[in-house]
């Protein structure tokens, strides 16, 4: 299955709303546009992988560490680790690879939470 990332990103109009573009074994491959910040959350049973396509992704962790991830780099957040993704004053394009069971903001439900994922 071939997917054009540029075409798929052009269909995304909302920040922090992941969309499914493919399946890989028991994982979804998702795309999202990020700007601003998302809430602190964790995924108790699933690791989460961020592939930065453009922009700079910032990720805060409860131990006080902040990791900056640039285009062409990946960041893997281990299961159970509380994290808060955010961006500086730019839009960041990411691909996410995570188990199909992964909830957008973990067990936390807030205004930003997307409960039903859609394919684009």
C-alpha positions as CSV (number, residue, x, y, z in Angstrom):
1,X,0.0,0.0,0.0
2,X,1.5,3.4,-1.0
3,X,0.5,6.6,0.8
4,X,1.4,10.1,-0.2
5,X,2.1,12.0,3.1
6,X,1.8,15.4,1.5
7,X,-1.6,14.7,0.2
8,X,-2.8,13.2,3.5
9,X,-1.5,16.1,5.5
10,X,-3.3,18.5,3.2
11,X,-6.6,16.9,4.4
12,X,-6.0,17.7,8.1
13,X,-7.5,20.9,9.3
14,X,-7.4,20.4,13.0
15,X,-4.5,20.4,15.4
16,X,-4.0,17.5,17.8
17,X,-6.4,15.4,15.9
18,X,-4.7,12.2,14.6
19,X,-6.0,10.4,11.5
20,X,-5.4,6.9,10.5
21,X,-3.6,6.3,7.2
22,X,-2.6,2.7,7.4
23,X,-2.4,-0.5,9.5
24,X,0.8,-2.4,10.3
25,X,0.2,-5.7,12.1
26,X,-1.7,-4.6,15.3
27,X,-0.7,-1.0,14.9
28,X,-2.2,2.1,13.3
29,X,-0.1,4.5,11.3
30,X,-1.5,8.0,12.0
31,X,-0.8,11.5,10.9
32,X,-1.4,14.7,12.9
33,X,-0.7,18.4,12.8
34,X,0.3,19.9,16.1
35,X,0.4,23.4,17.4
36,X,0.4,24.7,21.0
37,X,0.2,22.0,23.6
38,X,-1.7,18.8,24.6
39,X,-2.5,17.8,28.1
40,X,-0.3,15.6,30.4
41,X,-1.2,12.0,29.8
42,X,0.1,8.5,29.6
43,X,-0.7,5.2,27.9
44,X,-0.5,2.4,30.5
45,X,-0.3,-0.5,28.1
46,X,1.2,1.0,24.9
47,X,4.5,2.5,23.7
48,X,4.0,5.5,21.4
49,X,6.3,6.5,18.5
50,X,6.5,10.0,17.0
51,X,8.1,10.5,13.6
52,X,8.7,14.2,13.1
53,X,8.1,15.1,9.4
54,X,8.4,18.9,9.7
55,X,8.8,21.4,12.6
56,X,10.2,20.7,16.0
57,X,8.3,18.6,18.5
58,X,8.9,19.3,22.2
59,X,8.0,16.6,24.8
60,X,8.0,17.3,28.5
61,X,8.3,14.5,31.1
62,X,7.4,14.5,34.8
63,X,11.1,14.0,35.7
64,X,11.6,17.6,34.5
65,X,13.3,16.5,31.2
66,X,12.2,18.1,27.9
67,X,13.2,16.3,24.6
68,X,13.3,18.3,21.4
69,X,12.7,16.2,18.3
70,X,13.6,17.5,14.8
71,X,12.5,16.5,11.3
72,X,13.8,13.1,10.4
73,X,14.0,12.0,14.0
74,X,11.8,9.8,16.1
75,X,10.8,9.8,19.7
76,X,9.5,6.8,21.5
77,X,7.6,7.3,24.7
78,X,7.5,4.0,26.7
79,X,4.2,2.8,28.1
80,X,3.2,4.2,31.4
81,X,5.4,7.3,31.1
82,X,3.5,10.6,31.6
83,X,4.3,13.1,28.9
84,X,3.1,16.4,27.4
85,X,3.7,17.2,23.8
86,X,3.9,20.8,22.7
87,X,5.3,23.0,20.0
88,X,7.0,26.3,19.8
89,X,5.3,29.0,17.5
90,X,5.1,26.6,14.5
91,X,2.9,23.9,13.2
92,X,4.6,20.4,13.5
93,X,3.7,17.5,11.3
94,X,4.1,14.0,12.8
95,X,3.5,10.4,12.0
96,X,2.5,8.2,14.9
97,X,2.9,4.5,15.0
98,X,1.1,2.9,17.9
99,X,-1.1,-0.1,18.8
100,X,-4.7,0.1,17.7
101,X,-5.7,0.1,21.4
102,X,-4.0,3.4,22.1
103,X,-6.4,6.1,23.3
104,X,-5.6,9.6,22.2
105,X,-5.1,11.1,25.7
106,X,-4.9,7.8,27.6
107,X,-7.5,7.4,30.4
108,X,-7.8,11.1,30.6
109,X,-10.8,12.7,28.9
110,X,-10.6,16.4,28.2
111,X,-11.8,18.9,25.6
112,X,-8.9,18.0,23.3
113,X,-9.6,14.2,23.5
114,X,-10.5,12.5,20.2
115,X,-12.4,9.4,21.0
116,X,-13.2,8.1,17.5
117,X,-10.4,8.0,15.0
118,X,-11.1,8.4,11.3
119,X,-9.3,7.3,8.2
120,X,-8.2,9.9,5.6
